[in-house]
Amino acid sequence: MEQDALTSPARPGSLQKTLAALRQPAMWVAVAAFALLAWQWLETRSRLVDLQQEVARRLAAGDAVASEARIAARQNLEALAALQAKAGALEAKLAESQSQQAALDAMVQELTRNRDERLLAEVEQALNTAVQQLQLAGNVEAALIALQGADARLGAAGRAQFLPLRKVIAHDIVRLKALPLADVSGIALRIESIAGAVDAMPLAFEARPQAGPSGPSFVPAVAPGYWEKLLGELWQELKSLIRVDRLDRPNPALLSPTHAFFLRENLKLRLVNARLALLQRDGKSFRQDIQQAQAWVEQYYDTRAKPVQSALATLRQLAAADVGLAMPNLSESLTTLRNLKVAKDRDFPPAAARPKGGSMASGGN
């Protein structure tokens, strides 16, 4: 029937009915409502599609965030496990370090005691060296160096208990600096130089007369012939055989070779004794030996020879030197050092005398 309606020409009556229906307002309202519903449906569908896409996008982003959160949580768990392992290792190391600290405290106390003992031993050795230099060699400079070295060691330690010893050592240093210093080493070297030149210095009886200016020779009045020339040569030979010389002192001592040898050796012994008296600061013996050596040189040696004159000048200078200074002793410093060592031994008894476990207990505290 519908096919017939489409194919067959429209009837006039039905067309009129249709036009009449279109003229009615309800029909237009229905059409408008249908169009509005269709538009709303399309709009709602479009919004639903957009909403579905947004939800899908947000769900995908949430899945990614959740995946990242799961990964981060897994990493945090792993890091937490690593931190727990490290904390356990640190606790073990802390316990080990505490035990080592206790042992180190005990060792530090023992080393402090040993260091103080070693320091006091070095200071005692320096004081003994200073005493030896003063009493045996009379070397004030070496004694000062030893005392200053001991004071420097005590100052570097920075211990208040060493202050009394440092005060006594400083007092000894001031006393030594106030002494007039004699050139002991220089005087000893000059004595050795004279002793070394004794064998080379000529004795008085060994001195040869000095050749004076030759007088006028024999000149013949006439031209010299054979006999005149012969007489002139004979005269010159006779003049060379006899020579007269004036000595500066009468009757020089005549010594045999044996006596000359013992004279030289005795002179050397006198000089050696003078050197020993110099080192011992025995001014009286030093002056006596130097004066005796000077008298022997003036009596038995040729004072015209330059080595003898030089030796005599040196001996006169040495005889005027003052080497008899009384050296101060360092007994006060040594006594203070010994008292300090006794107090140190009383405060820190040896390890063998301590009760067992004492060092570890003190280290733990």
Steps between C-alpha positions, in 0.01 A plus 500: 500500500785731580646424163175591342490825690844589384456403143155612448435870468390675814147523552349837547321403816797360683710800405244728641490299819870524527504873445223536748693303754806717438300810565418381850732642780522173682668356203766768507547460868545129457751555225690757706498269800626214290776720357596618849509143625715400207739788566521418870560138420782591266647743753473246779658235283785734410554585866488134594761425239720782631439383857589146407818623333589715803426211736709269285783753493483554871482128564810454284678781689389345831633165389833660412513683833407181682772313311749767588381492859543124510850536355585777749357293784708203393809721480421645842467151640834405348660821633346433841641149497843639401477763774406235752800296390723805526356582839579148615854529364536840668382360829752220471775749414390724786529213743840413355614864513387525862708198591792641303453839670524331838819324395637824350430689821702246692778517240497883510547497874784253466656696214466825695689344787764363263526834317553686826762247606674531165488881520643500852772259389594734212505799733716309750742408223518867391568610859773237541654616173498860626663392827771310312568793270534734798702283736721310255539730199394837641297554185231749602356531150440124468342495847270788399395316185419186703297695757311695234420175320364347822287809565367489142397135541319576825329801343383296201338247736274772642456328838441712809680250721829582322488870592717470817770319303484761221543780755813340645645437152425861399685619812804287404489639145505856636798416725696349211426796273633734768841327501785661301566252224860399431593373157598156626505338159705784349754492786525121470566527127774758558667273757485210253656716229793585728542133598504403135772756420733398788697250290553755221620787721883534507689485828736781603822302463390377156467854363741594224662844498328734266706615202578871525587736218830410341785748562733637235687222330875498452580692183861514384637842414622389163339294238452155643721231374494135584639534852286796589185315387603195700555707816155662460328163476687372807391808694137443413520137610659597832224756562230237441654262754479743791184700576423705810136553604346687796250300704202661674566302819820359654591132514221316315433156648682219326289184486581155377262345247345287777445803724358697207254218434385493863479879504259499207293217653482673839389820331224307323391347831483844657275618218281189535470564876404859426228377264363263766503779757312716249229235458477462880484877547806483726636849441794467739639181345435633149694818568790313662536257208484780243759708687732200537469423127571866422814494722632185330447647154678821597790310660566217257365613162626746245286807560610651169316234299152597387327176624650557847395864503145402396485231771622744765242761400223239522622376839503855639141550385392167650668582831283814525174311427260445792371142485451432871124566515302287745232312308156485666351159571153392393414306815173687555373410153601137542333480843177651367503256209550200730216615728274539197584147382426360847163677505424371150577142604277539804207635295541248215627168635650254253263271308623192688396656833148594387197280574372291214251676277583840648597653168187376323276628778658839487468501123128416525441787736 
